[in-house]
Every structure is written in structure tokens, then in C-alpha cells.
Amino acid sequence: MKYLLPAWLILLSLSSNAIPLRVAFVYVSPAGDAGWSYSHELARQYLEKTFGERIQTQVVESVPEGRQARSVIAELAQNNDIVFTTSWGYMIPTQRIAEQFPNVKFEHATGMRRGDNLSTYATRAYQARYLSGMVAAAMSKSQRLGYVASHPIAEVIRGLNAFTLGAQAINPAIKVEVQWTNAWYAPDKSKRISHALIDNGADVIAHHVDSPTPVQVAEARGVYAIGYHSDMSEFGPKSHLVSVVHDWGKIYANRIQSVMDHTWSPKDLWPGLKQNTSHLASINPDVPLEVINRINTTTDAIKAGDFHVFTGPIKNHRSRTRVRENDQLTDTELLRMNWYVEGIEGDLKFF
């Protein structure tokens, strides 16, 4: 005997399959300003192209970090299946809201707190940072590099240290001066600091802020610049040496697919050069071929696991050994980094 499903149940099944997965993103800065949030926006657009009508995305831009983010994340949780909160300062609010919405999936960028429905993800940008430091040192005549930094958290300090170590691999005498905006997105302050660093002798400017302002200032002042987050070559046709670029698209696509496949589980993802989630883009043709060859060799070694950026001996800014010869910092130590390598000068903040 055949058992036929009722018509209403067939229709319900068909309609449920047609409902798109609702995906939300929270950005800490404007999405269109070529910085951190722009890199996530490119990934969101990649998702829409990849999944088409199977997903429906929603974005909220320029959301302040901390307690102010809670209401935004909570509202998104009421109307979405998965929420990506894309800045360090969203960590605690995301954890709190995740506990209140156990049926919603949450993915937090660069954080360390997880739960039954809360994952974390990041990219090992420090690996590409190291390579960009090699480029900067090779092109510097003053032996002074400038660094416009946002907040003195482990992620930013780790990138600054990696950049400095890469520069010292080319020129051990190199110095890196850092100054802080105390904000992810503060173009005016980034502009003032960039000018100040150049006035202090820096002839290459690197940064960890969410706008291309340092590259634009370098272009105007006739010095070189290193872009960050996304390809910033268009903002400095003459000044731009290379950009350290994040590519979140495949990370997001894999997580979305796991939700669709009902295989999603909380994870801590930290890929890097090997997975191409961070890499160099638009290297200036003025960079000497021998430097490019050395960068390529170092890149291959990092991908193969034969070279680790934070391998000793490494001294701190007080010339005290922090990593002994042949020792390597663990991921836990990298995630908690709050000290500066030798050769970094300026306003050294700690957390």
C-alpha cells in the first residue's frame, strides 16, 4: 500500500526549501572606505554571487564597539539565521547575545570567546605583514619607517611586531616609529599622525587603521606607503609599495555552506598565507627583483611550515630576550601578545 503525503505537507516542504538563509553582518566602519570593513563587504558580495537566491544578506555599518553594539546584534539575531560580527570590540556583546539566542549561529572575527552557537575566525595577517616589512625596508633610504596604529590590542601589536621583524630581515638597523589613533576609523587623526611620522624622518608609512588616509598622505608628501586590509594602490599611484590584503570570501562561504548542510559547529579558524586568506597585492614594480625573489622564497617557506615569523632569538624594545634562539611563540602567546620587538619606537602602549 502506498502512503501519499497530504498536499499541505508537500507545499510546506517545498516552501521551506525555498526560504533563503538569512545572513547578517555588523561592520565597525563604513563599508566603502577600502579598509577592514570593505574587506568584509567584498566577502559578503562574494557570498551573494556564490549562493544567489539561497541567501539573503543584511548589513549594519559604523556600529560602535562595546555595550552600544548589543542592541544592534540583538535586533539582527531576531531576524537572521547567522550573524557575523566583524570587529574585536564586538566580542563580549556577541557572546551575551549568543547566549540569549541559542537557535541563531554567531561568528565573531578576531575574538577568543566561543560557545555552543558562537565561533571565532581570523586570518594570520602577521605573516603577510612580515613580508610587507621586507618591502618597506628595501625601499627606505632613511632607515626609519612610520606606523599608524589604531588600538593597542594583541592583533595590532602582533602585526606591528611582524612588520618590524620583516624589515629587520632586510636591514637590521631599521627603526619603526608607531603612533596611535585610538580608533579604528579616524581619517583626520590618521592624517595628522601620518604627517608627523614623515616629519620625524619616516620615508615609508604603514598602518593598521580602516581608511586609506596614510597612503594618500604618503602620496602627497612624496614618500612610500604600505596598504592594509584591501588593495590600496589606487590611493597612491606613486607611493604605494604593496598592500596586505584579507580575503574572507571562502571562510564565509564554508561557514554558510555548513549551516545549509546542517553540519555547522563552533570552531576557532585561523588560516593564513597557505590558505590565501591574507596575502600581498599590487607590489610596486620599483621593488628590486632580488627582494621580490626573497619574499617569494619566504612566502613558500611560511606556507610549507618551514619558517615561522616569531622564531627566536627575538628581543623586546628594552633589548631583553623574549624568544630564545630556535624557540617559536605558540598561538596562545601570539593571541596574548602585549610587548614590542626591538627597533620599535614611539608611544608604546600596553594592555
Protein Blocks (a to p, Z undefined) as FASTA:
>chain_A
ZZdddfklmmmmmmmmmpccddddddfbdfklopmklmmmmmmmmmmmmnmmmbccddde
hiaehjllmmmmmmmmmmcfbdcdfbfklmmmmmmmmmmmmmbccddehiabdcfkbccd
dddfklmmmmmmmmmmmmpmnlpacdddfbdcfklmmmmmmmmmmmmmmmmmbccdddde
hiablfklmmmmmmmmmmnopabdcdddfbfklmmmmmmnopacddehiacklmommlpm
bdcdddfklmmmmmmmmmmnopaccddddddfknopaccehiafklcfklmmmmmmmmmm
mmnopacfkacddddfkopafbdghiacdfklmmmgcbdcehiacjdddZZ
